[in-house]
Amino acid sequence: MSADRKLVIDTNLWISRLLIPGRTAAQAVDRGLGWGIPLMSEDTLMELSDVLSRDKFDRYVSRADRQQFLRLIGGTARVISVTRKISACRDPKDDKFLDVALNGEAQLILTGDQDLLALHPFHGVEILNPSEFLKLVL
């Protein structure tokens, strides 16, 4: 992991990493963790926690495994303070990922979300989907 490179991984990719470990999204998350330091905010961590607590995931992954996954992410990611909020995404719920990237000085947002991908690049931050990221780092 490079200490000078930072990235933001969106919630859906973290979920994909847990549920479907062999797929492209999971591979991109794993590569991303080797590429740089993942950044999160209280908001993005809370969103991930809320999503992982949904009953619909019970049949795929136990609640205990989901909580362990969240602890692992909490121990890996650097939680940053958001002092400057952004309003740029056509889906306002996605602005929190831009907040993390700009406040944490990330070089990259890794996402499959079209609303974020449409902003690429954003104030010098690359916004890539898993396939594009894997092509870049392989």
N, C-alpha and C positions, 0 to 999 in steps of 0.2 A: 504494500500500500504506500502510495506517495503522500507524504505529510503536507505537501504544498498543493495537492489537487483535492478539490472538494466537489461533491455532487449531491443532488437532491433526487431521491427516488420516490415516485408517487405511490400512493396507497395501493392502487390496483396491482402494481408490479410486486410490492411486498406480499400481497395476498396470493398472487400467482406463484411466487417463489415457494410459499408454504404448501399450496394445494397441488401444484403440478410441477414438481422439481425438475423434470427433464426437458421442459419446453423452452422455447426461445426467451420468453420473459424471465424465467428463472436463471437461465444462463447469463443473461444480461445483468441481472442483479448480482450474481456471483462475480462476474467480471468487474462490475462497478465497484464492488467491495474491495477487490484487489487493485483497482485503478486509483482509488482515492478515498477520502474520508466522507462517509455519508452524513449529511446534515439534516436535522429535523428541528421543528419548533414545538412548543407545547400544543399548538393547534393541530399540526400534522400527526404528532404522536397520539393525541386524543382521538383523532379521526380513525387512525389505524386500530387503536384499542376498541373503539366503538364498533367498528366493522367486524373485527375478530370475535367480538362477544355475541354476535348474532347467532340465533339458534340454527339457522339454515346451514351452518358449517359443521354442525354436530356429526352429521353422517360421514363427513370426509376426514375430519381431524378432531381429536378429543379436545375438550376445553383446556385440559392440563397442558397438552402439547401447544395449543395456541398461546396460552399464557407464558410458557417457556420460550416460545418464538419471540414474543413481545419483550421478554427480559433480555434475550440475546441481542435483539435490535437495540434496546436501551443501553446495553453495555458496549455496543459497537458504534452507534451513531453519536455525533456531537450535537447536543441540543443547544440551539442558539436563541438569543433574545431577538425578537422582532421589534425594532424601534421605529422603522419606517415601513408603512403599509402601502401596497401597490393596488391600484384598480385598473387593470389593463385587459383582463381575460374576458371573453364573451360569456363565460360561465363564472360568475363571481366566486363560487365555491373553490375554484382552482387558483385564485389569486394568492392563497396561502403558500403555494409552492413557489411562486415568484417572490413572495416576501422572504422565504427562507433563502432562496438563491441569492438575492441581492444583499440582504442583511448579513449573510454568512460568507459572501464573496465566493460563491461557487462558480465553477467553470461550466457546469453541465446540469441539466435537468433530464432525467431519464423517465420517459412516460409513454404510454400508449394513448393518451387522451388527445383527441383531435383539437380540442379548444386550446390546449397548451401548445401542441405542435404547430398550430397556425401562427404562433408568435415567433417562431424560430428565425433568426436568433433574436434574443431579447436583451437589450443593453449589454451586449458582449457575452451573454450566457448562451451556450449551445443548448438547444432543446431537441433531443433525439429520441426516436422510438427504439425498442430493443434491437431490431434487425440492423438499423443504421449504426447503432453504438457498437454492436459486435463486429461489423465490418471495419469500423474505425480502429478497434483495439486488437483484432486478431492478426 
